[in-house]
């Protein structure tokens, strides 16, 4: 009897998760239709259209997280939103344990520009959304850094995953120096955020049907900001301060994620 109940629970969660993928894809196609409408709206600048699309993404992801919570699949929680800077843009840095963390982050923040993989900009589901929202392809090099600094100077917060891809189970990936370079060059602060997933779900090399027979808690917590000038130590922006700041971020995430629980 106990095994039958567990099987029923698993089928409910796996079925709900599978439908969530279908819903996500359908939503992407619907948003492409919204994009056509936004494209016809007479607005003064591309930046205004990007702002409108970022708001659309915010509410769409809030609705998606509401579906996951309503069907008792994933319970998303955002903590410490009051710690976000009240004035001026910032660089929100987060670890990347699951496909859903970016959904929870953008559902919690009304406006943000993401650094995304180039293939996202060519995806049939996300191409129009990501391009109109002004998301930046992670192509590397000085051009990427300059594009990010330009977004910050426009007053738009950035969302960056230093690992560049999803983490492996119980393991942080290599931290790239992109966030450090952008912060040091622009002078804008870094907001450290930690994403924790109660059960291993939708991680790297993880199949969507490998889900636990119960709901999963996904937590997004914001910590205090850090000032890039604290890592210059009297030097100009360069490789040494960038390495120093990146090492600080890596140690912070290792410390926060080591031995944590959802009790």
VENDADA-V995742 format. One record per residue. PSI is psi in radians with two decimals (none if undefined). BURIAL is # if it has 9 or more other C-alpha atoms within 8 Angstrom, else .. D_FIRST is the distance of its C-alpha to the first C-alpha in Angstrom with 2 decimals. Layout:
BEGIN
psi	burial	d_first
PSI	BURIAL	D_FIRST
PSI	BURIAL	D_FIRST
END
This chain:
BEGIN
psi	burial	d_first
-0.76	.	0.00
-0.69	.	3.80
-0.64	.	5.43
-0.73	.	5.10
-0.74	.	6.31
-0.68	#	8.66
-0.74	#	9.84
-0.73	.	10.67
-0.75	#	12.47
-0.80	#	14.25
-0.63	#	15.39
-0.82	#	16.69
-0.79	#	18.63
-0.73	#	19.85
-0.74	.	20.91
-0.65	#	22.62
-0.74	#	24.31
-0.75	#	25.51
-0.53	.	26.94
-0.67	#	28.56
-0.76	.	30.53
-0.78	.	31.64
-0.72	.	32.61
-0.79	#	34.52
-0.75	#	36.45
-0.67	.	37.26
-0.65	#	38.42
-0.72	#	40.72
-0.68	#	42.31
-0.72	.	42.75
-0.55	#	44.38
-0.62	#	46.76
-0.68	.	47.90
-0.65	.	48.40
-0.70	#	50.45
-0.68	.	52.78
-0.78	.	53.39
-0.63	.	54.05
-0.48	.	56.38
-0.23	.	58.49
2.21	.	58.74
1.86	.	62.17
2.74	.	61.59
-0.40	.	64.14
2.77	.	62.41
-0.53	.	59.53
-0.64	.	58.43
-0.68	#	57.87
-0.70	#	55.74
-0.72	#	53.71
-0.76	#	53.21
-0.72	#	52.02
-0.64	#	49.54
-0.63	#	48.18
-0.69	#	47.56
-0.78	.	45.82
-0.73	#	43.52
-0.86	#	42.88
-0.57	#	41.74
-0.74	#	39.81
-0.56	#	37.81
-0.72	#	37.30
-0.67	.	35.84
-0.75	#	33.56
-0.56	#	32.30
-0.66	.	31.84
-0.82	.	29.58
-0.67	#	27.43
-0.74	#	27.27
-0.59	.	26.81
0.25	.	23.66
0.75	.	22.41
-0.99	#	22.85
2.21	#	25.79
1.74	#	27.46
2.38	#	31.09
2.37	#	33.48
2.23	#	37.20
2.50	.	39.09
0.38	#	42.81
-0.44	.	44.15
-0.24	.	47.12
-0.12	#	48.23
2.47	#	49.10
2.36	.	52.92
-0.46	.	54.44
2.41	.	57.30
2.72	.	57.67
3.02	#	55.23
2.96	#	53.12
1.88	#	51.11
2.05	#	47.42
2.36	#	45.96
2.63	#	42.24
2.93	#	39.98
1.21	#	37.91
-0.42	#	34.31
2.83	#	32.73
-0.41	#	33.81
-0.19	.	33.02
-0.68	#	35.42
-0.57	.	38.47
-0.81	#	36.79
-0.70	#	36.13
-0.88	#	39.64
-0.42	#	41.45
-0.36	#	39.43
-0.37	#	40.73
2.11	.	44.34
-0.53	#	46.43
2.25	#	48.69
2.68	#	48.54
2.30	#	49.58
2.59	#	47.27
2.05	#	48.30
2.83	#	46.30
2.49	#	46.16
-0.59	#	48.88
-0.37	.	46.45
-0.64	#	44.94
-0.24	#	48.35
0.04	.	48.19
2.45	.	44.61
-0.49	.	44.49
-0.59	#	42.14
-0.06	#	43.76
-0.99	#	47.35
-0.72	#	48.92
-0.92	#	46.96
-0.63	#	47.70
-0.82	#	51.32
-0.56	#	52.19
-0.13	#	50.49
0.36	#	52.81
2.60	#	50.21
2.21	#	51.91
2.39	#	51.09
1.37	#	50.62
-0.13	.	53.50
2.99	.	54.77
-3.14	.	58.38
-0.58	.	60.89
-0.69	.	60.39
-0.80	#	56.78
-0.79	#	57.87
-0.67	#	60.72
-0.68	#	58.47
-0.73	#	56.12
-0.67	#	59.08
-0.72	.	60.43
-0.76	#	57.21
-0.72	#	57.36
-0.35	#	61.01
-0.07	.	60.01
0.28	.	57.87
2.16	#	54.49
2.64	#	51.81
2.58	#	50.29
2.12	#	46.72
2.38	#	46.68
1.84	#	44.07
-0.45	#	46.15
-0.39	#	43.79
-0.27	.	44.53
3.01	.	41.04
2.61	#	37.45
2.70	#	36.70
2.86	#	34.79
2.19	.	31.76
0.55	.	33.15
2.23	.	36.66
2.49	#	39.49
3.10	#	41.66
2.35	.	45.44
2.14	#	47.09
2.81	#	49.83
0.15	#	52.94
-0.87	.	53.01
-0.70	#	52.05
-0.82	#	54.61
-0.77	#	57.38
-0.78	#	56.76
-0.77	#	56.77
-0.67	#	59.84
-0.59	.	61.76
-0.46	#	60.96
0.02	#	60.97
2.61	#	57.87
2.79	#	55.20
2.28	#	51.80
2.01	#	48.77
2.23	#	46.12
2.54	#	42.55
2.26	#	39.31
2.25	#	36.09
2.38	#	32.85
2.19	#	29.42
-0.55	#	26.41
2.57	.	24.44
1.89	.	26.15
2.32	#	26.25
0.61	#	29.01
3.13	#	31.16
2.39	#	33.71
0.47	.	32.41
2.26	.	28.93
2.53	.	27.25
-0.48	#	26.15
-0.09	.	22.70
1.22	.	22.05
2.64	#	20.65
2.71	#	18.27
0.67	#	15.09
2.96	.	17.09
2.75	#	20.65
2.40	#	23.57
2.27	#	26.73
2.04	#	30.00
2.36	#	33.01
1.94	#	36.67
2.31	#	39.16
2.31	#	42.94
-3.14	#	45.27
2.65	.	49.03
2.78	#	51.32
2.48	#	53.56
2.22	#	57.16
-0.48	#	58.29
-0.37	.	61.73
-0.28	.	60.29
0.04	#	59.73
-0.60	#	63.15
0.79	.	64.93
-0.02	.	68.28
2.84	.	67.65
2.92	.	67.56
2.22	#	64.41
-3.03	.	63.74
-0.65	.	61.44
-0.88	.	61.54
-0.62	#	60.42
-0.73	#	57.78
-0.69	#	56.42
-0.77	#	56.63
-0.71	#	54.66
-0.72	#	52.01
-0.67	.	51.59
-0.79	.	51.21
-0.76	.	48.41
-0.79	#	46.63
-0.65	.	46.85
-0.84	.	45.64
-0.64	#	42.44
-0.72	#	41.81
-0.70	.	42.26
-0.58	.	40.07
-0.29	.	37.15
2.09	.	37.23
0.25	.	34.69
2.75	.	33.74
2.99	.	30.35
0.52	.	28.61
none	.	28.01
END
